[in-house]
Amino acid sequence: MPLLNRKQRLSLVSFACIYFLLLLYCSFNSARDPGSAFFQPRAGYQPVHSPTRIKESLGYLSSYNATAADLELDPHATTTQNASLCVGVVTVRRPLIQTLDMTVGSVLEGLTPDQRSSLALHVLFAVTHPADHPLYQHPWVANVVNRTLTYGWLDDAPLTSLRRLEMSRNYKKKSLIDYRLALQSCYDYTDAPWIMMLEDDVLAQGAWYNHTMRSIQNIEAWKEQGRIQDWLYLRLFYTEKFLGWNSEFWPVYLGWSVAIVLAAGLTGICCRRRVRPLQEVLSNRFLAIVCLLCVPLLIGLYFLAGRVTMRPMQPGIHLMNKHGCCSQAMVFPREKIPIVANEMMIVQDWKKVKAADSVIEMVGNEYGFDRLAISPPLMQHIGAATYKEDKKKWNMDYSLGGAHGVWSMEFEKAYEQARFGAGIPDALWLD
């Protein structure tokens, strides 16, 4: 007597065919999900929107790359004491390609005159000899940057210590000091209620200013309504690389998986009792195969497809108190700057210094501040390599180096499809 009758065998064959089709679908649909078993680096790290945005940014900046500032082109004729937003950028000499011009150009390109006059741009050339930075003496720097910073112009810059850190290649500690100096510049020399910190290898989406300021207005309203706590920053860049299935939630995943298996078994038993034609199919042996093989295979495929694929971040503002990376682009409320700067001053003297983003997270955890992220991201990481990485490591498919690890797949997808879109929805997601 066969273990399974004809209908049962046909059902399992049908399941196998459907499962094979699902595997094929996942291999395409999850190709850009770095947390998926089907992730394909060549597809996932493909720059789609960024090359167009880089071209627009450099085209804008070329108008200001004359040998002297043209008064008709001068975009920052008003004082920055009444700025609505101060943008601080820390730039270093990078080993492969300098991307500061792309960053600055993308931040400024597309702004209206009123928006530009309300924005203060501070750039810290974080090298002990500024002339060593390939872009320091480019004309556009004097023409578009509101405040060009060097260590020599900063009273609180420990020049001797910075020079020693530079020579010993202690970049973690030096970058922490640099971040604090740029933060402090925006705080001390403008009255901007919001301070945005950027690394010099990010690319801004064309309508970033409108989306950011609108999002901040919504966040402040939600805080007054009690929907969120006091907040530390709004993240404008994140990478899906760290948004996969988190190991600390495995009891939850296991619990739901067991519940689904039990639900499938109970559903089969109920159907067997109530639907006569199914009685010869839904035997105990067949239900055991379904519950112990077929359903677990589907559950496994759900997890293999990747969290970003199966549970993508919806457009809007998300609570991201964990797993946010990295410090490429953040907006801080002005009143939080003294707290962050003070914590960085303390940590920079530790024996084991932490990176800037880790210190910021320490502040959030210590004070109970919420940390928020905007989806889709308004910034992309395009750096070819940092000053602490091996150049040979980056001989890969695409010239945009950020596409080798710290990269936002959603940035490329969202803005290539909709260009600058209709805006970020006024939605708050707390999951």
Secondary structure by P-SEA (a helix, b strand, c coil): cccccaaaaaaaaaaaaaaaaaaaaaacccccccccccccccccccccaaaaaaaaaaaaacccccccccccccccccccccccbbbbbbbccccccccaaaaaaaacccccaaaaaabbbbbbcccccccccccccccccccccccccccccccccaaaaaaaaaaacaaaaaaaaaaaaaaaaaaccccccbbbbbcccbbbccaaaaaaaaaaaaaaaaaaacccccccbbbcccccccccccccaaaaaaaaaaaaaaaaaaaaaaaaaccccccccccaaaaaaaaacaaaaaaaaaaaacccccccccccccccccccccccbbbbcccaaaaaaaaaaaaaaccccccaaaaaaaaaaaabbbbbbcccccbbbbccccccccccccccccccccccccccaaaaaaaaacccccccccccccc
